[in-house]
Amino acid sequence: MTTQEQGAIPVPQVEERTPIPKQNLRVPGPTPIPSEVLAAQTNPMINHRGPEFAAIARRVTARLQYFFQTTSPVLTFPASGTGGQESAVVNLFSPGDHVVAITIGNFGNRLAKIAEAYGLNVTRIEFPWGQAADPASVEARLKELPSYKGVLLTHNETSTGVTNDLEALAALIRRLAPETLIVVDAVSSAGSIPLDMDRWDLDAVFTGSQKGWMTPPGIMMIAASPRAWEANKTARLPRFYFDWGPARKQLLEKGQHPTTPAVSVFYALDVALEMMLAEGREAIFARQQQAGDYVRGRVRAMGLQLFADHQNASNTVTAIKVPEGIDSKALLKKLREQDRIVFAGGQAHLEGKIFRIGHLGYFTEADLAQALDTLEQRLHEFGFKS
């Protein structure tokens, strides 16, 4: 019997790789990368246990603390934002703990599902997709509930283009339950819109490098308050890869990770944070506000409807209702394949009903203008009349 007859796997043919053309990438992550940041990744590989990486890790940590606005060390893990969700859950809670999940969209639901998967008793306070969590309604619901160990919520819901009033929500939670743990998914908000971890008394805040940080995917960043570190001592959910204890010890003592870090992505993040510091935190927030106002203004001028109400609309991603009679999949396909402009579709039950425009991290007004000009032209070709 020949090797082929025995079911051996054939050697794949060597195929010519097709170059990826330049795109106007307008999804809410991964986001475009500045040339300086891309170039940084070509630096030679180094020992992740050596002094060169330790210097980068310590520099990145201090800069992240500035943008998180916290004195707590910001830990980094090779992961995406979902890794941040799981990391927060397993490091803070024990089986059977009662937690409250305030959900306004797909990623709020994902955080609740992770907590349920680990055996927590989850009570959901849900709001219709497209709306922010109403503080008065949240307060009324919380007053009805038995004691709870933590509250899980999303700052900026990427799936709907809605920003929660995190400061107001955190204040009321703290007033009702002073020792509860406030866990914040800040994946598409941190570094782009105001978030003051220490002043708002938040306990765990996490984000991902592929969003407002102008860096490729690969690094999850998470900070924990002193209250969270105390809870970590008694938390009994299983954890290994995402265990905060060894990560903090290695970072503070040696400038290292317990496991192998994404070294090339650290090169990129180091440069991106330097660029962000040069621009300034408040200047970034102002630029994001201008971008949000510009995109929303252009969308309304086209005769399109925003999915989020203006008061709670995100400054990092805008969700737009698909006009009646328009095939959104065909529209986005034509924009992607013929115009090299990439928008994001709707998620879950919003698939085909909305599309989303990302405007966070690295972009110019010209990028946004080109994307919106072309969108307007294609909509008319598809028969849309404002």
C-alpha positions as CSV (number, residue, x, y, z in Angstrom):
1,M,0.0,0.0,0.0
2,T,1.4,3.4,-1.0
3,T,1.7,6.3,1.3
4,Q,-1.0,8.1,-0.6
5,E,-3.3,5.1,-0.3
6,Q,-2.7,5.2,3.5
7,G,-4.2,8.7,3.6
8,A,-1.1,10.8,3.9
9,I,-1.7,14.5,3.7
10,P,-0.4,15.9,0.4
11,V,2.2,18.6,0.3
12,P,0.4,21.9,-0.4
13,Q,1.3,23.7,-3.6
14,V,3.3,26.9,-3.3
15,E,1.0,29.7,-4.3
16,E,1.8,33.3,-5.2
17,R,0.4,35.6,-2.4
18,T,-1.9,38.3,-3.6
19,P,-0.8,41.7,-2.2
20,I,-3.5,43.3,0.0
21,P,-4.4,46.7,-1.6
22,K,-4.5,49.9,0.5
23,Q,-7.9,50.4,2.0
24,N,-9.8,53.2,3.7
25,L,-10.5,51.0,6.7
26,R,-13.5,52.4,8.5
27,V,-14.4,49.5,10.8
28,P,-14.3,50.0,14.6
29,G,-11.3,47.8,14.9
30,P,-8.8,46.7,13.9
31,T,-8.0,50.3,13.0
32,P,-5.5,51.8,10.5
33,I,-1.9,52.0,11.6
34,P,0.5,55.0,11.2
35,S,3.6,54.3,9.1
36,E,5.9,55.0,12.1
37,V,4.0,52.3,14.1
38,L,4.1,49.8,11.2
39,A,7.8,50.4,10.8
40,A,8.5,49.8,14.5
41,Q,7.4,46.2,14.1
42,T,10.3,45.5,11.8
43,N,12.8,45.9,14.6
44,P,14.9,42.8,15.3
45,M,13.5,40.2,17.7
46,I,14.8,40.4,21.2
47,N,14.8,38.3,24.3
48,H,11.6,38.8,26.1
49,R,13.5,38.1,29.4
50,G,16.2,40.7,28.6
51,P,16.8,44.3,29.5
52,E,15.6,45.7,26.2
53,F,12.1,44.3,26.5
54,A,11.9,45.3,30.2
55,A,12.6,48.9,29.3
56,I,9.8,48.9,26.7
57,A,7.4,47.1,29.1
58,R,8.0,49.7,31.9
59,R,7.7,52.6,29.5
60,V,4.4,51.3,28.0
61,T,3.0,50.6,31.5
62,A,3.6,54.2,32.7
63,R,2.1,55.6,29.5
64,L,-1.0,53.4,29.8
65,Q,-1.4,54.5,33.4
66,Y,-1.6,58.1,32.1
67,F,-4.3,57.3,29.6
68,F,-6.3,55.1,32.0
69,Q,-5.8,57.9,34.6
70,T,-4.8,55.4,37.3
71,T,-2.0,54.9,39.7
72,S,-2.5,51.1,39.5
73,P,-0.2,49.1,37.2
74,V,-1.7,48.4,33.8
75,L,-1.2,44.7,33.1
76,T,-0.8,43.4,29.5
77,F,-1.6,40.0,28.1
78,P,-1.3,38.6,24.5
79,A,-5.1,38.6,23.8
80,S,-8.0,40.6,22.4
81,G,-10.7,42.6,24.2
82,T,-12.6,39.4,24.9
83,G,-9.6,38.2,26.8
84,G,-10.0,41.3,29.0
85,Q,-13.6,40.3,29.7
86,E,-12.6,36.8,30.8
87,S,-9.6,38.0,32.7
88,A,-11.7,40.4,34.8
89,V,-14.3,37.7,35.6
90,V,-11.9,35.0,36.6
91,N,-9.7,37.2,38.8
92,L,-12.4,38.8,40.8
93,F,-15.2,36.3,41.5
94,S,-15.9,32.9,42.9
95,P,-18.4,30.2,41.8
96,G,-22.0,31.3,42.6
97,D,-21.2,35.0,43.2
98,H,-24.1,37.2,42.3
99,V,-23.2,39.9,39.7
100,V,-25.2,42.4,37.7
101,A,-24.6,42.9,34.0
102,I,-25.8,46.1,32.5
103,T,-26.2,45.4,28.8
104,I,-26.9,47.6,25.9
105,G,-25.6,45.5,23.0
106,N,-23.6,42.6,21.8
107,F,-20.4,43.1,23.8
108,G,-22.3,43.7,27.0
109,N,-24.1,40.4,26.4
110,R,-20.8,38.7,25.8
111,L,-19.4,39.8,29.1
112,A,-22.6,38.5,30.8
113,K,-22.2,35.2,28.9
114,I,-18.6,34.8,30.1
115,A,-19.7,35.3,33.7
116,E,-22.5,32.7,33.3
117,A,-20.0,30.3,31.7
118,Y,-17.9,30.5,34.8
119,G,-20.9,29.7,37.1
120,L,-21.7,33.1,38.4
121,N,-25.3,34.1,39.2
122,V,-25.9,36.8,36.7
123,T,-28.8,39.3,36.8
124,R,-29.1,41.3,33.6
125,I,-30.4,44.8,33.4
126,E,-31.0,45.1,29.7
127,F,-31.7,48.1,27.5
128,P,-32.9,48.2,23.9
129,W,-30.0,48.1,21.4
130,G,-29.4,51.7,20.3
131,Q,-30.1,53.2,23.7
132,A,-27.7,53.9,26.6
133,A,-28.3,52.6,30.1
134,D,-30.6,55.0,31.9
135,P,-29.1,55.8,35.3
136,A,-32.5,56.2,37.0
137,S,-33.7,52.9,35.6
138,V,-30.5,51.2,36.7
139,E,-30.8,52.7,40.2
140,A,-34.4,51.5,40.5
141,R,-33.5,47.9,39.4
142,L,-30.4,47.7,41.7
143,K,-32.5,48.7,44.7
144,E,-34.8,45.7,44.0
145,L,-32.0,43.2,43.9
146,P,-30.3,41.2,46.8
147,S,-26.7,41.9,47.5
148,Y,-24.3,41.6,44.5
149,K,-20.6,41.2,44.4
150,G,-20.0,43.1,41.1
151,V,-21.5,45.1,38.3
152,L,-20.3,44.5,34.7
153,L,-20.9,47.2,32.1
154,T,-19.7,48.5,28.8
155,H,-18.4,52.1,28.4
156,N,-18.8,52.3,24.7
157,E,-20.9,49.6,22.9
158,T,-19.2,49.0,19.6
159,S,-22.1,47.0,18.2
160,T,-24.5,49.9,18.4
161,G,-22.5,53.1,18.5
162,V,-23.7,54.1,21.9
163,T,-21.7,55.5,24.8
164,N,-22.9,54.9,28.4
165,D,-22.6,57.7,30.9
166,L,-20.0,55.8,32.8
167,E,-19.3,58.4,35.4
168,A,-22.9,58.7,36.4
169,L,-23.5,55.0,36.4
170,A,-20.4,54.4,38.5
171,A,-21.4,57.0,41.0
172,L,-24.9,55.6,41.6
173,I,-23.5,52.0,41.9
174,R,-20.9,53.1,44.4
175,R,-23.6,55.0,46.4
176,L,-25.9,52.0,46.6
177,A,-23.2,49.3,47.1
178,P,-19.9,50.9,48.3
179,E,-17.9,47.7,48.2
180,T,-19.2,46.2,45.0
181,L,-16.7,45.7,42.1
182,I,-17.3,47.8,39.1
183,V,-16.0,46.1,36.0
184,V,-15.8,48.2,32.8
185,D,-15.3,47.0,29.2
186,A,-13.5,50.0,27.8
187,V,-12.3,48.2,24.6
188,S,-13.5,50.9,22.2
189,S,-13.4,53.9,24.5
190,A,-10.1,53.9,26.5
191,G,-7.5,56.3,24.9
192,S,-10.2,57.9,22.7
193,I,-12.9,59.4,25.0
194,P,-12.7,60.6,28.6
195,L,-12.3,57.8,31.1
196,D,-10.9,58.6,34.6
197,M,-10.4,55.2,36.3
198,D,-9.3,56.4,39.8
199,R,-11.6,59.5,40.1
200,W,-14.6,57.5,38.9
201,D,-13.7,54.7,41.4
202,L,-13.7,51.9,38.9
203,D,-12.3,48.5,39.8
204,A,-11.3,46.8,36.6
205,V,-10.9,48.5,33.2
206,F,-9.7,46.8,30.1
207,T,-9.1,47.6,26.4
208,G,-7.4,46.2,23.3
209,S,-4.5,47.4,21.2
210,Q,-6.4,47.3,18.0
211,K,-8.9,50.1,18.8
212,G,-8.0,53.6,19.7
213,W,-4.3,52.8,20.4
214,M,-3.3,52.9,16.7
215,T,-1.7,49.4,17.1
216,P,-2.2,46.0,15.5
217,P,-4.3,43.4,17.4
218,G,-2.4,41.3,20.0
219,I,-2.3,43.1,23.3
220,M,-5.0,43.3,26.0
221,M,-4.5,45.9,28.7
222,I,-6.2,45.8,32.1
223,A,-5.9,47.8,35.3
224,A,-7.3,46.8,38.7
225,S,-8.0,49.0,41.7
226,P,-6.8,48.3,45.3
227,R,-10.4,47.1,46.0
228,A,-10.1,44.7,43.1
229,W,-6.7,43.4,44.2
230,E,-8.2,42.6,47.7
231,A,-11.0,40.7,46.0
232,N,-8.4,38.9,43.9
233,K,-6.9,37.4,47.0
234,T,-10.1,35.4,47.8
235,A,-11.5,34.9,44.2
236,R,-11.8,31.2,43.5
237,L,-12.6,30.9,39.8
238,P,-10.0,28.8,37.9
239,R,-7.4,30.8,36.1
240,F,-3.9,30.4,34.8
241,Y,-3.1,32.3,31.6
242,F,-5.0,35.4,32.8
243,D,-3.9,35.2,36.4
244,W,-3.2,38.8,37.5
245,G,-0.9,37.8,40.5
246,P,2.0,36.4,38.5
247,A,1.5,39.1,35.8
248,R,1.9,41.9,38.3
249,K,4.8,40.3,40.1
250,Q,6.8,39.7,36.9
251,L,6.0,43.3,35.7
252,L,6.9,45.1,38.8
253,E,10.0,43.0,39.7
254,K,11.5,42.3,36.2
255,G,9.5,44.2,33.5
256,Q,8.5,40.8,32.1
257,H,5.4,38.7,31.4
258,P,4.8,35.2,32.9
259,T,4.4,33.9,29.3
260,T,5.8,35.1,26.0
261,P,4.5,38.6,25.1
262,A,3.7,39.8,21.6
263,V,7.1,41.5,21.3
264,S,6.6,43.1,17.8
265,V,3.2,44.5,18.9
266,F,4.9,46.0,21.9
267,Y,7.3,47.8,19.6
268,A,4.3,49.2,17.8
269,L,2.4,50.2,21.0
270,D,5.5,51.9,22.4
271,V,5.7,54.2,19.4
272,A,1.9,54.7,19.2
273,L,1.8,55.8,22.8
274,E,4.6,58.2,22.2
275,M,2.6,59.7,19.4
276,M,-0.5,59.9,21.6
277,L,1.5,61.6,24.3
278,A,2.8,64.2,21.9
279,E,-0.7,65.0,20.8
280,G,-2.0,65.1,24.3
281,R,-4.9,63.3,26.1
282,E,-7.3,66.2,25.9
283,A,-6.5,67.0,22.3
284,I,-7.3,63.4,21.4
285,F,-10.6,63.6,23.1
286,A,-11.4,66.8,21.3
287,R,-10.4,65.3,17.9
288,Q,-12.6,62.4,18.6
289,Q,-15.5,64.7,19.4
290,Q,-15.0,66.6,16.2
291,A,-14.9,63.3,14.2
292,G,-18.1,62.1,15.8
293,D,-19.8,65.4,15.1
294,Y,-18.6,65.4,11.5
295,V,-19.7,61.9,10.7
296,R,-23.1,62.3,12.3
297,G,-23.6,65.6,10.6
298,R,-22.7,64.2,7.2
299,V,-25.0,61.1,7.7
300,R,-28.0,63.3,8.7
301,A,-27.3,65.5,5.7
302,M,-27.6,62.5,3.4
303,G,-31.0,61.8,4.8
304,L,-29.9,58.7,6.6
305,Q,-31.0,57.8,10.2
306,L,-28.6,57.3,13.0
307,F,-29.2,54.2,15.1
308,A,-28.2,55.9,18.4
309,D,-29.8,59.0,19.8
310,H,-27.6,62.1,19.5
311,Q,-27.1,62.5,23.3
312,N,-25.5,59.1,23.7
313,A,-23.9,58.7,20.3
314,S,-20.4,57.4,20.3
315,N,-17.4,59.5,19.2
316,T,-15.5,56.3,18.1
317,V,-18.1,54.5,16.0
318,T,-21.3,55.6,14.3
319,A,-24.2,53.1,13.6
320,I,-26.5,54.0,10.7
321,K,-29.9,52.4,9.9
322,V,-30.0,50.8,6.5
323,P,-32.6,52.6,4.4
324,E,-35.6,50.6,3.4
325,G,-35.1,48.9,0.1
326,I,-31.3,48.9,0.2
327,D,-29.4,45.6,0.2
328,S,-26.7,46.5,2.8
329,K,-24.6,43.4,2.1
330,A,-24.4,44.3,-1.6
331,L,-23.7,48.0,-0.8
332,L,-20.9,47.2,1.6
333,K,-19.5,44.6,-0.9
334,K,-19.4,47.2,-3.7
335,L,-17.7,49.8,-1.4
336,R,-15.2,47.2,-0.3
337,E,-14.3,45.6,-3.7
338,Q,-14.6,48.6,-6.0
339,D,-13.8,51.6,-3.8
340,R,-11.6,50.0,-1.2
341,I,-13.7,51.5,1.6
342,V,-14.5,49.1,4.3
343,F,-17.5,49.6,6.7
344,A,-18.7,47.2,9.3
345,G,-22.1,45.5,9.2
346,G,-24.6,45.0,12.0
347,Q,-24.2,42.2,14.5
348,A,-26.6,39.6,15.8
349,H,-30.2,40.6,15.1
350,L,-29.0,43.9,13.6
351,E,-27.3,42.1,10.7
352,G,-28.6,43.8,7.5
353,K,-30.4,46.5,9.5
354,I,-27.5,48.8,10.3
355,F,-23.9,49.4,9.2
356,R,-21.2,51.0,11.2
357,I,-18.4,53.6,10.5
358,G,-15.3,53.5,12.7
359,H,-13.6,56.7,13.5
360,L,-11.1,56.0,16.2
361,G,-7.4,55.8,16.5
362,Y,-5.5,56.9,13.4
363,F,-7.5,58.7,10.8
364,T,-7.7,62.1,9.1
365,E,-10.7,64.2,8.2
366,A,-9.9,63.5,4.5
367,D,-10.2,59.7,5.2
368,L,-13.7,60.3,6.7
369,A,-14.7,62.7,3.9
370,Q,-13.7,60.3,1.2
371,A,-15.6,57.4,2.8
372,L,-18.7,59.4,3.3
373,D,-18.6,61.0,-0.2
374,T,-18.3,57.6,-1.8
375,L,-21.0,56.2,0.4
376,E,-23.4,59.0,-0.7
377,Q,-22.6,58.3,-4.3
378,R,-23.1,54.5,-4.0
379,L,-26.4,55.0,-2.1
380,H,-27.8,57.0,-5.0
381,E,-26.7,54.2,-7.4
382,F,-28.6,51.8,-5.2
383,G,-31.7,53.9,-5.6
384,F,-31.7,55.7,-2.3
385,K,-33.4,59.1,-2.4
386,S,-33.0,61.3,0.7
